[in-house]
Amino acid sequence: MATYIREARKAAGMDWPVTSHTFRKTATTIWHDSGILTDRQKADLTGHAKISTLTDIYVARGELHPAGAAVMDALMAPGRLSRVLFATAEVPPPDLRQAEQLVEFLWSDYQRGRIAEVVDRLPRLIRTAQQLEDGARDVGDDARRRSWAASARTHHLAATTLSKVGEADLSWIAAERAMKAADEADDPLVLASAARAATHALLAVGRSDDALGLGETAARWLVLRRAELAGLDPHAVLADAVDRGPLTGSRNLTNVLYSRIRDAHRFDPVGDTWTEWTPRTDNTEWSDYLTALATAADDRAATLGRDAAADPPVWATSVFGDCPAEADQRDEWCAAVGRVAAYREMRGHASDDGDDVLGPAPKPGQVEEFAAYRAAWRTLGRPEIDREHLELSNGQLRARVRAYERELAAAPRYVANELAGTRQAAATQQQTAALRRAEADAVTDPSERQRILDESTQAAALAAVLDARAEHLQQIDDARASWLAHTAQTRVQAELSKAELSARDADDDPDQQVTAAEWKIAHDAAMAGEDAHREITEADLAVDDDLDDPRPVRGDAAAGTGWDDVREQVEREPRPGREDIVRVPDAAETTDHLDHAGRILDEIRYRDTGDDLARAEELNRWHTDDQAATVENDAADAPVDEYGNGW
């Protein structure tokens, strides 16, 4: 709908923004003023289940509904511009616990569709949140974080509600306040929640690129939640990423930290229950709330397991067999089936096919659902090697297919037929030379004998040339064998990816594609635009010893990497052909293919060297970590001299 409106606005030459929310609100007002449609009909056309949402919020005789105006007044209060200029007399701070309960009650009302009630009570709650922010400077650390978290939750609710009723601009203001409060709260859950509200608010005002950027940034921070689900300490993981190297000159700190965390750790979720996956937080209220949710989820899984024992579904019997009669085995069966059934219910997957019990893997960013998916996968006894391609997105699968296509384009030439033809021709010439020598021995005429010997010599010389060419072709064939072994994993991944794309009905390439070269051009342009406004640091002023390097500056597509990739060279060259014909290639053609095979072998050795260095670095890091852990354990296990107090 938004696309159609944008195209229509562009065709009409309208320079003012008309979002889908604005269009729906305008249309609703026109229908209301015309008096032709009933309230029920108007609510059906706008997609509202409750008529009160339409009449109380969307339509107010050409003016903003009084409750909506009150929300705007609370958000745009002059006192928010400057606490110094608009300082007021000291007032007692609001009750923090009561404010936290109130915002959760209003969230419950919102989830039940009581939008009008939420809008009516939001102004007072927003003013309470503002008072909590003002008093956060004078309280303890725990109360300070809770105050900012309550304010973030309040403004998140305001942003979501205002977006729901079509007030996109006000929604963005509330979302911005939620993000600022979440930063002060220092709670990843609150920050992720506020980022979600801001993303929706940006989409509502038509800023899709900014919404995409915010969503991607928030998704990168979810890597800390993945670390927590993998049994790691997220604070230690983040601190390690910060301390691993300097951040001076980084254009995007989030990207740098995300890359460091991703490269240093594996995030395979551990545990099988929601209680084990409960986020750890210093906020007691949040901890109790999350624990209650996790307990309810585990209870639901247990209930599904008991229900399956009473009435076994087809998929459960096909995978786990019939429910055992013995009590211990029955409990294990119920626990396993309940764990899988809970995941199926959460994902809405209803297939009874034993080979498709879980359905597609969760999308990237759904970390809790991914943990439940991995637990269900282990419960089914599926091999870990078979799950990797199932967890990839369509874009990642296509990237794997494209990776092998690039490798295949740069492969050493298939010369088996040409090698066979060359060896056969060499053998024929050797046979001809031997026959001519034998024939010359039987001839008495000197001139005729010399002619036959010359033919024998020519055949032997040609056989030697063909043998040398066959040796070159053998080197090319050996290089191809090395290439096949080196790219075996890429080839298997591409085949699995093609099969998975076909199973998802996504094997056709998308219409809109951006090549790597196009992306790099756009990226360089964006970086150049940022450089004009980027703060100059000491790192930018440092003298680079490489500036005196006399080597010419590269201007090709691979200049950004400093290495002319052999796969990019091949894409600029004509495609080879006639590989399936048994023939003898000429010398120039063989030399070209031999040179290309040499470049491929150099590339393979270059990659292997990099892999060896990375492996050595990884082993060294493991050794360092083990040594540090040993020292820490020895210190913890050392006997304590209770009387060694210096007396």
N, C-alpha and C positions, 0 to 999 in steps of 0.2 A: 504494500500500500504506500509506504513512504517513497519508494522508487517512482511509482506512478505520479504521486503528488509533485515530486521534485522535477520530473520530466515535464509535467503540465505547467508548473510555475516557470520553468525555463522557456518553454514555448510561448508563454504569454508575456514574457519580458518582465515578470514581477521580481523585484530585487529585495522584497521583504520575506522573511522565512515563514513558510506555512508547513508545520509538521503535521503528522497524522493526528496527534492529540488536538492541535488547534483546529484542524479540519473537522474532527468529530464534534468538538464543542460548538463550533460555529453552526454546523449542520443541525445539531440538537436544538440550539436556540432558534434557528429559523423554523424548524418543525413545531416548536412550542408556540412561537408567536403566530404561526398560521392557524393553529387550532384545528387542523385536519386530522391529525393522528392522536390516538389515546396515549396515555403515559405508558401503558404496557407495550404498545406497538413501538414507541420510541425507545423504550428500554431494550426491546428485542433487537432493534436495528443497531443500537450502539453496543450490544453485547453485555448489558448489565443484568445480572440475575435479580437484583432488588430494585424496585421502582424508586425507593427513597434515595438511592445513590444518584439517580438521574435528576430527580426533582430538587433535591437538597443541595447538590453540588454543581451539576452541569448547567442547570437552568436557574437563573435568578433575575429575570426581567432585565437582561442586558448588563447587569452588574455582578461583580464578584459576590458570592454568597457571604453573608456576615461572618460566619465561622471561618471561611477561607480568608476573608480580609483580616480577621483577628490573628490568624496564623502569620500572614504577611507582616502585620504590625509587630508581632513578637520577634520575627526573624530580623526585621529591618529597624529594630529599636536603636535610636541614636546612641544609647549608652554602649553599644557594641563597637562603635567607631573608636572611642578613646575612654579608657577607664579613668584617666586623669581629668580630662575636661568635663566628663559627665559623672564625676564622683558624687555619691549620695551619702546620706547619713548611714551609720552603721546599723545594719539590720541583722537579726538572728539568722544564722545559716539554716537552710532547710534540713530536714532529717534525711540523711543519706540513704539509710535502709528503706525508708518509706518511698523515696524517689525511685530507687532501684525496683521496688515492687510495682510501683505505679507504671513505669515504662514497660515492664513485662506484661502487666495486665492489659495495657493498650495494644501491645503486640498481639496478644491473644485475641483481642477484639478485631484487630485487623485481619488476622488469619480466618476468623469466622465471617468476614464480609461486612462487619459493622463499621463501614467507612465513615458514615455521618457522625457516629458517636466519637470516633477517633479524632476527626477534624474538630469537633466541638471542644474536646478536652486538650488538644495539642497546645494552644497558646499558653495555658497555665503551666503545662509540663515544660515547654521551651523556656519560660521565664525561670522556672525552678532549676533547669539545667544551667542557665546562665549564672544564677546565684551560686551553684556548685562550682562553676569554673572560677568565679571571683574569690571564693573561699578556699580553693585548692592550694593556694600559696601558703596558707597558715595552718595546715594540718599535717599529720604524719604521712610517710611515704605510701603506706597502704591505702589510707583514706584519699590521698591525692590521686592515685591511679584509679581507684573506684569512682571518684567524682568525675574524672575525665571520661572514664568508660561509660558512666551513666549518661553524660552529655552526648557522647558519640552515638549511643543507642537511641537517644531521644531524637537527635537530628537525622539519624538514619531512618527512623520511623517517619519523621516529617517529610524527608525526601521521597520515600516510597509512596506515602499517601498522596502527596501533591502530584507526583507523577501519575498516580492512578486516576486522579480526577482531572488531569489535563493541564495542570499548572507547571509546565516544563521549566520555565525560567526560575520560579520559586523553588522547584525541586532541585535545580542545580545549586542554588545558594545554600539550601539545607544540606546537600551532599558535601559541599565544600566545608561547611562548619563541622560536619561529622568526621571528615578526614583529618582536619586539624585537631579535633578533640581526640581522635584515635591515636594520632602521633604522640600526644601527651600521655595517653593512658599506658603506652608501652606494653600493649597486649596484642600479640599477633592475631588472635581470633577477632578482636574488636576491629583491628585495622583491616583485615580481610573482609569483614562484614561491611564496613564503611566504604571500602573500595568497590564492592559490588553495587552499593547504592549510587556511588559516583559514576560508575560505568553506565548504569541504566539512565541516569540523569543526562549524561552526555549524549547518549543515543536519542533521548527524547527531544533534545534541542538541535539534532541534526549533525552533531560533531562526531561522526563515526570513526574518523581516524584517531582522534584523541581517545575515544572510548576503547578502541582496539589497543592503543598503546598502554592505557591504564590497565586494561585487562591482562595484557601480556606481562606487565611489570608485577601485578599482584600474583599472577600464576608463578612467577619466578620465586616470590617469597614463600609460596606454598612448599617449596623444596625443604624448608625447615620443618614443616609438618610431616613431610615424608621421612625426614631424618628421625623425627620422634617416633613415628610408627615403625621404623626399622630398629628401634631400641637404642638410638643414640640420644645424646643430650643436645637439643637444638641450640642452646646458648653456647655450648662448647664448640659445636660445629661452626657457628657463625664467627665466634672469636678466632678460631683457627684459620678461617678463610681471610679474616681481616689481617691477621699477623703473618700470613704466608709471604707477603711481599708488599712493596710500596704501592700506594694508590694514587700517587701524584701523577697528574696528567690524564687520568681516566675520564673519558667522555661520559660514561654511564656507570656509576658505581654498582648499581644493581646487577647489570650484566656481568661485570667483573667478578663480583662475589658469587653470583650464581654459577659461573663457569668454574670457579675454584672449588666450590662445594660439590658440584656435579662430577668433576674430574677426580676428586679425592675419595669419594665414598660411593658405595652401592646402597640403594634404598629398597631392599627387599623387605616387605613388611613381615613382622614377627607376631606371633600370637594368633588365637583363633576366636576370641570373643571380643565383643564391643567394650567390655569392662577393661580389657587389656589395651584397647586403643583409645581410651579416654584421654583427651588433652590435659596436660599438666599446666595448672595456672595458680598463681598466688592468691587469686581472689576466691575467698571461701564460698561466697554465694555462687559464683560460676562453677566451682568445683562440685558443689552439691547438686547443682542443676544438671551438669554434664554427667555426673555419676548416676543420677536418677534416669536420665535418658538411656545411658548405656545398659543399665540394669533392665529397663523395660524392653530394650532390643534383644537382650539375651533371653529374657523370659519369653518373648515372642518366638524366638528360635526353638526354645524347649517345647513350647506349645505345639508348634508345627511338627516337631519330631514325634510327639505323642499322638497327634492326629494322624500322622502318616503310619504309625504302627497299627492304629485301629482300622484305617482304610488306606492301604499302601497305594500310592500313585504309580503309574506305569514306569515313569523314569526312575523311580527309586528302586523298584524291583529289578529293572534291567541293569542297574549299576551296582547296587548293594545286595541284591538277592532278596529273598523273603526275610521277614522279620524273625529273628531267632526266638525260641521259646524260653531259653535260659535267661535268668534275670540280668546277669552281668553283661552278656552279649547283647541282650535286648536294649539295655541302657546305652551301650556303645553305638548300636545301630540307630537308635533314636537321636543321639547327639549328632552323629554324622549326617543323617538325613535332614535333621532340623537346621543344621548349619547351611547346607546347600539350599534347602527350601526357603530359608530366610533371605538368602541372597537373591534367589529367583523372584521372590515376592517384591523385594526392594527394587529390582530392575524391571519388573513386569514381564518376565519371560515365562511363557506358558507351554513351550514345546515339550513333548513327551519323548522326543528322539533321544536315545541313549548316547548318541554321538554329539548332540547339541544341547547338553543339559544346562550349560551356563549362558549360552548365547554370546554375543560380542562382548569384548572386554570394555570396561569403562573408559570414557574419554580422558585425555590428559588433563590433570588438574583435579579430578575427582578422587582425592587421595584416600578418603575413608572407604568409598565404594571399591577402590582398587585393593585395599587391604582385605575387604570381605571377599573379593573375587579370588585373591591369592589363597585365602584360607579355604574357600570352597574347592579350588583347584587341587590343593594338597589333599583335601579330604577325599576327593574322587580318585586319588592315586595317580593322577596324570603326570607324565614325565615333564620336568622343568624345561627341557629343550624344545618341547612342542608348543609352549605357550608364548614364546617371544613375539612371533609375527602376529599372533592374535591380539596382542595388546597395542599394536601400532595403529595410528590413524591412517586414513586413506592417503593423505599426503606423504606420510612417512613410508608407506608401502610403495607408492609411486617413486619416491626418491631411491628406494632400494632397486627397483626395476631399472631406473635410469642409470644408477651407478654401474650395474652390470652391462648395460648397453654401451656405456662409455668404455668400459674395460674391453668389451668384445670388439668395438671399433678399432681399438689400438692393439689387438692381439697380433702376434706374429702370424704370418701367412700360413694357411693350411697347405702344405706342400707334399702330402703323402702320395697323391696321384702323380705329381711331377717328379718326385723322388723315385717312384717305381718306374715311370717312363724313362728317366735318365739312366737308371741302373740297367734297365732292359736294353736301351740303346748302346750303353757301354759294353754290355756283355755281347751284343750282336757284333759290334766292331772288333772286339777281341777275338770272337770266333772267326770273323772274316779275315783278320790278320793271320791267324793260325792256319786257316785253309789256304790262303795265298802263299804262305811260306812252304807248306807241303806241296802245293802245286808247282812252285818254282823249282823245287828239288827234282821233280820228274821231267822238267822241260830241258831239252838239249840246246835249243836255239838261244844264244847269248842275249840277243836283243829282247826276245819274248820273255826270257827269264828275268831280265832287268825290269821290264814293265810290270811283271807280276810282283816282284819284290818291292817296287815303288808303291804299288797299291797296298801291299801288306804293311809297309812303313806308315803310309797315310792312315790306314785303318787303326794301327796301333797308337799313332799320335792322337787320332780323334778319340780313341778309347781312353787315353790318359786325360784328355781335356774333359771328357764326360765323367770320368772318375773324380776329378777335382771338383767339377760342378756338383756331382752327387754328394761329395763331402760337405760342400757349402750348404746344400739343401738339407743334409743331415743335421748340421748345426742349427739351421732354422727350425727344423722339426723338434730338435732337443729344446730349443728356446720356447717353442710352443708348449711342449710338455711341462716345462718349468712354469710357464704362465698359467697353464691349466691347474697345476697344483697350487699356485699362489692365489688364484682367484676362485678356488673351489667354494670357499665359504660365501663369497659374493654371489656366485652362480646359484648356490642352493637357496640363499636368502631371496634372490630374485624370483626363482621358481615358486617358492612358498608364497611370496608376496603376490604374484600373479594369480595363484590359486585362491588366495584369500580375497583379493579384489573381485575375482569372478564370483565367489560365494556371496559377496556383499552387493553384487550387481553394480559394481563401481569400476569395472575394468576399462570402461571408456575414459579417455583423457578428458579433463574438464575443458570447457570452452576457453576460459580466460587463463592464459598461462604467462608467467613471467620468467624469462630465462635468467641464468646466473649473470650473464653480461649486462642485461637490462637492469637487474637488481643492483649490480655494482655501480652502474652509472648513476642511478637514482641515489644510492647510498653516498657516493662521492659528492654529488651535488648537495645533499643534505648536510654532510659534514662541512663542506665549504661554506654553506650558509650559516652554520653554527659558529664557525671560526671567527666570523666578523663580530660576534657578540661574546665570545668565550673569554673568560678572565685569563690574563697572561700570568703565568706562574714562573717560579725560578727554574723549573724543569724546562720550560720553553726557551729560556734565555741561556741554558747551558750549552757550551760549545761541544759539538759532535765531532769526534775524531774522524768519522767516516766521510765528512764533507769534502776532504781533499782527495777522495778516492777518484782516480782518473777514469774509472769505467763509465761508459756512456749510460745515460738515463734511458730506461726501457720505455717504450711507448705502446706496447701491445697489451692485449687483454689480461695477460698474466703478470703484468708489472706489479700489481698489488701484492703478489705472493713472493716475488723474487726468484721464481723458478718456472721455466717454460715447460709446463706439463706436457708429456709426450702424447697424452690423449687429446690435448688441444692442438698439437701439431697435426695429428692425424685428421682432425675435423677440417683442417684447411687443405688437405690433400685429396686427390681423387680416390674413390673407393676401388680396391682391387677386385678383379674378377677372374673367371676361368679357372677357379680352384678345383672344380670337379672334372676337369679334362685331363686324361693321361697324355702328357706331352713332355717335351724337353724345353724348358724356358731358356731364353737367350742369356748371355753373360751379363748384360747391363741390368736386366730385370732381376736376375739372381743376386747381383751385388746390392741393388737397392733394398731388396727384401732382407738380405743379410745385415745390412747396416741398421735397418729398422729393428730387426731382432736383437741386435746389440744394444740399441737404445732401451728396448724393453727390459733386457737383462740388467742394464744399469739401473733402471727404475726399480726393479725388484730388489736389487742389492741395497739401493738407497732406502727403500721402505723397511727392509729387514734390519738395517742398521738403526733406523729410528725406533723400531719395535724393541730391539735389543737394549737400546739406551733407556727407553721408557720402562722396560721390564727391570733393568738394573736399578733405576731410580725407585721403582715401586718396592723391590726387595730391600733396598737400603732404608726406605721409610718404614717398612715393616720391622726391620731389625732394630731401628732406633726406637720405635714404639714399644717393641718387646723389651728392650733394655730398660726403658723408662718405667714400664710396668713392673719389671723385676725389682728395680730399685725401690719403687713405691711399696711393693708387697713385702720386701725385706724390712723396710722401715716400719711397716705396720706390724710385722710379726716379731720384731726385735723385743727381747725381754725388757721390761721396765724395772729399773731399780727404785723401789718405793722409798728407800732410805738414802738415795743419792741426791739429797736436796742441798748439798754444799755445806752441810753441818760438820 
